[in-house]
């Protein structure tokens, strides 16, 4: 049987907004780098990504 590692952090410090949001995402199974960014447009992407989106080329 393989056991996973568990880390327990005990602190009396109040969690900040960033940590609270990360814990909410974690509990919901949402990964930070997969969140939508509605304020960005295609022009916000780098040139390689723009070419890929337009042509489907790799």
N, CA and C atoms as a LAMMPS dump frame, in Angstrom:
ITEM: TIMESTEP
0
ITEM: NUMBER OF ATOMS
174
ITEM: BOX BOUNDS ff ff ff
-5.0000000000000000e+02 5.0000000000000000e+02
-5.0000000000000000e+02 5.0000000000000000e+02
-5.0000000000000000e+02 5.0000000000000000e+02
ITEM: ATOMS id mol type element x y z
1 1 1 N 0.845 -1.168 0
2 1 2 C 0 0 0
3 1 3 C 0.895 1.237 0
4 2 1 N 0.559 2.218 -0.822
5 2 2 C 1.316 3.464 -0.905
6 2 3 C 0.548 4.551 -0.178
7 3 1 N 1.222 5.221 0.712
8 3 2 C 0.592 6.295 1.474
9 3 3 C 1.005 7.641 0.893
10 4 1 N 0.048 8.56 0.761
11 4 2 C 0.362 9.916 0.322
12 4 3 C 0.871 10.738 1.49
13 5 1 N 1.563 11.788 1.164
14 5 2 C 2.06 12.672 2.201
15 5 3 C 0.995 13.707 2.537
16 6 1 N 0.831 13.978 3.794
17 6 2 C -0.116 14.988 4.23
18 6 3 C 0.627 16.019 5.051
19 7 1 N 0.408 17.262 4.725
20 7 2 C 1.034 18.35 5.464
21 7 3 C -0.048 19.109 6.205
22 8 1 N 0.176 19.354 7.453
23 8 2 C -0.775 20.106 8.255
24 8 3 C -0.057 21.35 8.762
25 9 1 N -0.63 22.5 8.47
26 9 2 C -0.059 23.759 8.909
27 9 3 C -0.993 24.371 9.935
28 10 1 N -0.468 24.646 11.096
29 10 2 C -1.263 25.248 12.152
30 10 3 C -0.738 26.656 12.377
31 11 1 N -1.634 27.611 12.314
32 11 2 C -1.237 28.999 12.51
33 11 3 C -2.384 29.77 13.143
34 12 1 N -2.054 30.829 13.811
35 12 2 C -3.097 31.679 14.383
36 12 3 C -3.289 32.93 13.534
37 13 1 N -2.499 33.025 12.479
38 13 2 C -2.593 34.179 11.584
39 13 3 C -3.868 34.087 10.755
40 14 1 N -4.53 35.191 10.558
41 14 2 C -5.74 35.244 9.75
42 14 3 C -5.374 35.075 8.275
43 15 1 N -6.137 34.266 7.559
44 15 2 C -5.879 34.041 6.133
45 15 3 C -6.23 35.305 5.35
46 16 1 N -5.363 35.645 4.411
47 16 2 C -5.608 36.809 3.559
48 16 3 C -6.511 36.452 2.389
49 17 1 N -6.885 37.458 1.632
50 17 2 C -7.792 37.29 0.487
51 17 3 C -7.238 36.305 -0.531
52 18 1 N -5.95 36.391 -0.822
53 18 2 C -5.332 35.516 -1.828
54 18 3 C -5.414 34.052 -1.395
55 19 1 N -5.078 33.777 -0.143
56 19 2 C -5.135 32.399 0.357
57 19 3 C -6.568 31.887 0.383
58 20 1 N -7.496 32.702 0.794
59 20 2 C -8.901 32.29 0.837
60 20 3 C -9.398 31.932 -0.562
61 21 1 N -9.07 32.76 -1.56
62 21 2 C -9.478 32.459 -2.936
63 21 3 C -8.835 31.17 -3.433
64 22 1 N -7.562 30.949 -3.104
65 22 2 C -6.876 29.718 -3.509
66 22 3 C -7.522 28.501 -2.865
67 23 1 N -7.879 28.589 -1.609
68 23 2 C -8.549 27.478 -0.929
69 23 3 C -9.917 27.189 -1.541
70 24 1 N -10.639 28.232 -1.907
71 24 2 C -11.944 28.047 -2.568
72 24 3 C -11.773 27.341 -3.904
73 25 1 N -10.773 27.788 -4.702
74 25 2 C -10.513 27.13 -5.992
75 25 3 C -10.132 25.671 -5.79
76 26 1 N -9.291 25.417 -4.811
77 26 2 C -8.846 24.058 -4.532
78 26 3 C -10.017 23.169 -4.135
79 27 1 N -10.883 23.675 -3.278
80 27 2 C -12.048 22.897 -2.84
81 27 3 C -13.002 22.619 -3.994
82 28 1 N -13.069 23.547 -4.951
83 28 2 C -13.96 23.384 -6.097
84 28 3 C -13.302 22.578 -7.216
85 29 1 N -12.008 22.258 -7.066
86 29 2 C -11.306 21.508 -8.103
87 29 3 C -10.925 22.368 -9.295
88 30 1 N -10.855 23.68 -9.099
89 30 2 C -10.505 24.616 -10.163
90 30 3 C -9.019 24.939 -10.094
91 31 1 N -8.361 24.867 -11.231
92 31 2 C -6.937 25.167 -11.293
93 31 3 C -6.777 26.624 -11.727
94 32 1 N -5.913 27.355 -11.029
95 32 2 C -5.736 28.789 -11.278
96 32 3 C -5.423 29.102 -12.733
97 33 1 N -4.53 28.34 -13.358
98 33 2 C -4.131 28.659 -14.728
99 33 3 C -5.166 28.255 -15.775
100 34 1 N -6.304 27.721 -15.352
101 34 2 C -7.385 27.387 -16.28
102 34 3 C -8.579 28.321 -16.122
103 35 1 N -8.431 29.373 -15.326
104 35 2 C -9.515 30.325 -15.131
105 35 3 C -9.658 31.218 -16.363
106 36 1 N -10.894 31.564 -16.727
107 36 2 C -11.096 32.458 -17.872
108 36 3 C -10.597 33.869 -17.552
109 37 1 N -10.169 34.563 -18.581
110 37 2 C -9.722 35.949 -18.446
111 37 3 C -10.535 36.805 -19.415
112 38 1 N -11.763 37.149 -19.048
113 38 2 C -12.663 37.842 -19.972
114 38 3 C -12.182 39.225 -20.4
115 39 1 N -11.279 39.842 -19.653
116 39 2 C -10.8 41.178 -20.013
117 39 3 C -9.773 41.157 -21.135
118 40 1 N -9.245 39.984 -21.457
119 40 2 C -8.22 39.888 -22.488
120 40 3 C -8.841 39.59 -23.845
121 41 1 N -8.165 40.015 -24.889
122 41 2 C -8.614 39.758 -26.262
123 41 3 C -7.564 38.917 -26.971
124 42 1 N -7.838 38.574 -28.208
125 42 2 C -6.875 37.816 -29.004
126 42 3 C -5.568 38.597 -29.145
127 43 1 N -5.645 39.91 -29.171
128 43 2 C -4.451 40.747 -29.297
129 43 3 C -3.555 40.664 -28.068
130 44 1 N -4.089 40.175 -26.953
131 44 2 C -3.306 40.025 -25.728
132 44 3 C -2.379 38.818 -25.78
133 45 1 N -2.635 37.893 -26.707
134 45 2 C -1.822 36.689 -26.823
135 45 3 C -0.51 36.98 -27.528
136 46 1 N 0.472 36.128 -27.283
137 46 2 C 1.725 36.295 -28.008
138 46 3 C 1.531 35.866 -29.458
139 47 1 N 2.446 36.232 -30.305
140 47 2 C 2.309 36.007 -31.749
141 47 3 C 2.18 34.525 -32.093
142 48 1 N 2.889 33.648 -31.391
143 48 2 C 2.809 32.219 -31.671
144 48 3 C 1.4 31.698 -31.397
145 49 1 N 0.816 32.114 -30.297
146 49 2 C -0.538 31.679 -29.97
147 49 3 C -1.544 32.228 -30.968
148 50 1 N -1.35 33.456 -31.415
149 50 2 C -2.269 34.048 -32.396
150 50 3 C -2.23 33.291 -33.714
151 51 1 N -1.026 32.911 -34.157
152 51 2 C -0.889 32.141 -35.403
153 51 3 C -1.579 30.795 -35.245
154 52 1 N -1.381 30.147 -34.118
155 52 2 C -2.006 28.85 -33.857
156 52 3 C -3.524 28.964 -33.899
157 53 1 N -4.077 29.988 -33.264
158 53 2 C -5.529 30.157 -33.253
159 53 3 C -6.082 30.407 -34.655
160 54 1 N -5.369 31.175 -35.449
161 54 2 C -5.851 31.506 -36.792
162 54 3 C -5.702 30.342 -37.768
163 55 1 N -4.613 29.577 -37.666
164 55 2 C -4.334 28.554 -38.673
165 55 3 C -4.499 27.129 -38.166
166 56 1 N -4.439 26.945 -36.855
167 56 2 C -4.476 25.612 -36.304
168 56 3 C -3.122 24.921 -36.411
169 57 1 N -2.106 25.667 -36.887
170 57 2 C -0.768 25.113 -37.04
171 57 3 C -0.081 25.013 -35.698
172 58 1 N 0.884 24.096 -35.61
173 58 2 C 1.651 23.955 -34.367
174 58 3 C 3.01 24.576 -34.502
